[in-house]
Amino acid sequence: MEQEILDKFINSDFIYAIAGATQNHEKYGYKVLIDLKNKGYNVIPINPNYNEISGLKCYPDLISLDDRPDVVVLVVGEKNAQKIVQDCVELNLNRIWFQPGSEYDQAVKMAKTAGFEIMVGECIMQLS
């Protein structure tokens, strides 16, 4: 992984929206959220099923956010991945990190077509 590319996605000053965050401790949506939170990153959980996760206010979608995230981290299924990428297009949130298991062809294609900077095939927990 080239440092120049990594620097576009990893920065202690960035705000990370974790799409697919969950209260289920066994799922990667929880593990990614808590890992970044424990490392001191500013994280915002995104999931319409929760009001809060681990003491953090949880938002139903990207459109509802008070703060603009620098990076949207996807930890979601195929159906939700396309919706979230579409929201990113509408909001011009142009950095998306598809976590392993969330890199669905159509969603990745949408992000590339929009000209977004994307990260695919790498786990944020290992590189942050």
N, C-alpha and C positions, 0 to 999 in steps of 0.2 A: 504494500500500500504506500503510495507516494505521499510524503508529508504535506505537499501543497494541496492535494485533494482532501486529505484528512483535516487540514486546517479550516476548510470551508464548512466542515460539519461538527468539529469538536472545538469548543471554546467555552471557558468558564463563565463568560459574560452572556452567552446565548440563552434564550428561552426555548425549551423543548416541549412541544405538545406531544403527548404519548397517546396516540389513537389506538384504542383497544386496551387501555389500562383497566384493571379489574381488582376486586377485593380477594379473588381466589389466589391464594398463595402458591398454588401448584402451576399456575399459568404464566407464560412469559410476559403477558401484559402487566402483571404484578411485579415480576422479577426485574424487568427493565426499568419500570418506574422507581422501585425502591433502590436499585443499584445506582441509578443516576442521582437520586435524591441523597443517598448516603455519601456519594462522592462530592456533594456540594453543588450540583447543577440545579438550575432553576427549571423545575418540571411542572407541567400542567396536565393532569389526567383528563382524557376525553373518553366518555362512555355515557350514553343516554340512560343507562340502567342504575347509575349511582349519583348521589349528591356529593359524596366525599369518599376519598380513598386514602387511608393512612394519614388522616389529618389534613389532607389537601382538598380544596374545593374541586369538584369534578364537574366538567361542562358536558352538555349533551352532544355538542358538535363544535367544529372549528368556528363557525359563524357566530357562536355565542360568546367567544372569548373576549375578555376585556383587554388583554395584552396580545400583541402580534408576535407569534413565535418565529424564531429564526430557522428552526428545523422542525418538521413534522416527522415523527417516528411512527411507522406503521407496524402494529402487532395485531393484525386483524385477518378475518377470513376474506375470501374472494369477493363476495357481494359487497361487503363494507369497504374494501380497498378501492373499488372504482368510485364509490360515492365520496370517499374522503379525498381522492385525487381530484375529482370534479370540484369539490369545495375549495381545494388548494388553487385550482385554476381560477375560480371566481374571485378568490381573495388575493390572488397573486402571491401566494406563499410558495416560493420557488425552490425550496430545498426539502427533499423528501428522502428519508432513510427507510428503505424497505427491509425490515428484519427478516432473517431466514424463515421461510414458511409463509411470508406475506408478499412475496414478490411475484404476483400473478401477472401473466403476460399482458392482458388488456390494460391493467392499471399502470404497469411500467411503460407501456406504449403511449398511454395518454400523457404521462408525465414527460416523456421524451419529446412527444409532439408539441407540448407546451413550451419546450425549451428549458425545462427545469434542470437543476443540478440534482442528480440522484445518486444514492448509494445502494447497491444491491449485492447480496451475497456475503456481507460482513455483519457481524453482531456488534452493536454499539457497546455492549457490556465489556467486550474484549478490547476494544480500541479506545475507550474513554478513560 
